[in-house]
Each structure stands twice: as structure tokens, then as C-alpha cells.
Amino acid sequence: MQRRTGLRREGNNMVDMSVKIGKLKLKNPVMAGSGTFGTEYGELLDIKKMGAYVAKTITMRPRTGNPPPRVAETPSGMLNSIGLENKGAEYFLKETLTGIKKFDIPVIVSIAGDDAAEFAELAKRLDKVRGVDAIELNLSCPNIRYGARSHLIAQCDKATAKVVKKVRKATGKTLIAKLSPNVTDITRIAKSAEDAGADALTVANTYLGMAVDIDTKRPMLGNVTGGLSGPAIKPLSLRMVYQVYKAVKIPIIGSGGIMDWKDAVEFILCGASALQIGTATFVNPSASIEIASGIIAYLRKNKIGSVSKLTGTVKI
Ligand SMILES: Cc1cc2nc3c(=O)[nH]c(=O)nc-3n(C[C@H](O)[C@H](O)[C@H](O)COP(=O)(O)O)c2cc1C
């Protein structure tokens, strides 16, 4: 199961951690997941050591998000129903992006829209912006419903293809489609995104879940349901990365319950070229950087010259 992500020459004792995602060259494959990281973390860790900066999802116009409470702890995971609260594209480009660019690492901007036209409008707006290196399409936020059928875009192969195709026409930047795990067969959606022109896939977003306070008899989240992340979802997301790797040729960014470097290595073995760390950062702000160091140590110990050589090498 070996292919893609060819890369820089290996040094003698050096381990090559660089990976290529579309046109995007990352010096290492570890980044924080959209919505789980902010520039304020710069006070706690050296963000420059991360492979890329993935910004929280933005929409064309500001969104107020879902009613509180928006976060609830569960055994082995957390539920969130933020609902894509953000100040809109213009604010992001004028204010937030300036702060992000200071870290001098590739910037991936996550976008969402009500329909394909809005996704494309936003992608077009970002296309000419220097400092935006790639666009991640959030087709999979479980707290948002699109259209009359009230499903997630990434729950329908045709809707996924429609959005990716329209955005592909609007931008030449690296295009990553973030898929939903809340589906019966993720490979079908993955293939439709690849056929429509996505350069890479993020597999996957959070799982729709719920928790109830038995004293008040009320849901723990103001939105009633929310997205489950953290250790609870790791085996599920890992399985999806494995399935998607066999179904498509474009690189996969693994996301879902990666808490330490061992989890990260499992994702790479099953087909991930890069990784997004979310909930682990809430426990340990330096999680991404420590995970990258752990992968380097694993590669050295196993005499593997480059991380890209590890991708998809699980022995079945
Ligand atoms: C509080 C919170 C906010 C999130 N916001 C976004 C978001 O704005 N856009 C997005 O694509 N994913 C968002 N996610 C999903 C994460 O990027 C990630 O895909 C998911 O949490 C699974 O990874 P994890 O188990 O490592 O957290 C959010 C997750 C959490 C926990």
C-alpha cells in the first residue's frame, strides 16, 4: 500500500518529515484541526514547529453560532456544538489572517457556505489572497444543516461533487475536502470529491452525538446534539482512513482522536499522509509538536528515512 507524497532527499541520520499535499509542501505532517487552535497558543508553544496552521472555519458573512452550552465532556471524548460562530470572511482577511501569517508556516483556510455558490464565492475571494496556501472545505460540520433535505453536504456524493466542482473552478489553490464520518459508506463520498477535483481529503470530522443531564433531564448541549471528538472516536476514524486510502489516489489528512504519537503512527500506517490534532490540544497545548517529535523517534528507531514512506504500509 505504498504511493504518493514523494519528497526531499533523506540525509544520513536525518529523518525526512516533509510531505506534499496538492501544491502544498509541509515541513512536517502534523497540524492542529480547524476550530481547535488559535493564535493565542503562540504564547504557550512555538507554532513555527507545526506543519501548517489550519484556521477555524469561516463563512462569507458573520455567524452567531449555536445556543450555549456548546461543549460537554463525555467519557473518552467531548461533544461540541459551536455552530461555526465566526466574524465572516472580511474580518478574517483584515484581522485574523495578519496574526496567523506571523508564524510563517503554510496557512490552510477552512470555509463553509449554505450552498455550492456560496462556497465558490468565498473560495474566489481567497484565491488571490497571499498568505492563504490552501482551502479546506468544511462539508461536514455536524451542527449545520444545508438545504431542504436537511443533510450535511458530505453525506451526499452528488452534493459533495457539486460543491467541490464549483470551488475547483473558482480557485487554483490546493483544495482539501473535509469529509463527514456520519455516513454509511465514506468511500463513495471520498471518490466523488476526488473525481470533482479535490487535491486531498481530511478524514474525518466529528461524530453526531448527545448527552443528557439526568438531574435537569435536559440535553447537555444547547443545540441538543453535537459533534463527538477525542479518544472515543479514534478506532472509527482510523478505520475510515484505511477504507478511503484503498479507494482514492489523493493524499489523506487523518483526523479523529489522535492523542499521541502512537495514534499518529497508526493513522499513517493506515494511509494518512498528514494529521490534524484537535481535542488533544485542549489537554496539552503542545500536543501537535510532541506528536511530530514522537513520529521522528519512531522513524529513527525503525530506520525509516522519511515519513512519506510509512504511509499506507500497514501489513494486512
Ligand atoms: C471545539 C471544536 C471546534 C471545532 N470546530 C471546527 C471547525 O470550525 N471546522 C472544522 O472543520 N472542524 C472543526 N472541529 C473538528 C476538528 O477539527 C476535528 O476534525 C475533530 O475534532 C476530530 O479530531 P479530534 O478528535 O482530534 O478532536 C472542531 C472540533 C472541536 C472539538
The ligand as a Gaussian input file, in Angstrom:
#p B3LYP/6-31G(d) Opt

LIG

0 1
 C      -14.449000      22.732000      19.871000
 C      -14.282000      22.211000      18.471000
 C      -14.491000      23.069000      17.399000
 C      -14.340000      22.605000      16.087000
 N      -14.523000      23.469000      15.050000
 C      -14.337000      23.036000      13.774000
 C      -14.437000      23.941000      12.689000
 O      -14.675000      25.147000      12.845000
 N      -14.259000      23.428000      11.440000
 C      -13.955000      22.115000      11.197000
 O      -13.785000      21.718000      10.043000
 N      -13.824000      21.245000      12.231000
 C      -13.998000      21.676000      13.491000
 N      -13.834000      20.800000      14.534000
 C      -13.446000      19.392000      14.251000
 C      -11.929000      19.188000      14.429000
 O      -11.174000      19.963000      13.525000
 C      -11.558000      17.699000      14.255000
 O      -11.785000      17.307000      12.916000
 C      -12.379000      16.790000      15.176000
 O      -12.486000      17.360000      16.463000
 C      -11.776000      15.375000      15.309000
 O      -10.467000      15.411000      15.790000
 P      -10.068000      15.238000      17.366000
 O      -10.745000      14.008000      17.850000
 O       -8.570000      15.175000      17.338000
 O      -10.571000      16.463000      18.075000
 C      -13.987000      21.248000      15.857000
 C      -13.782000      20.394000      16.942000
 C      -13.912000      20.852000      18.245000
 C      -13.676000      19.903000      19.374000

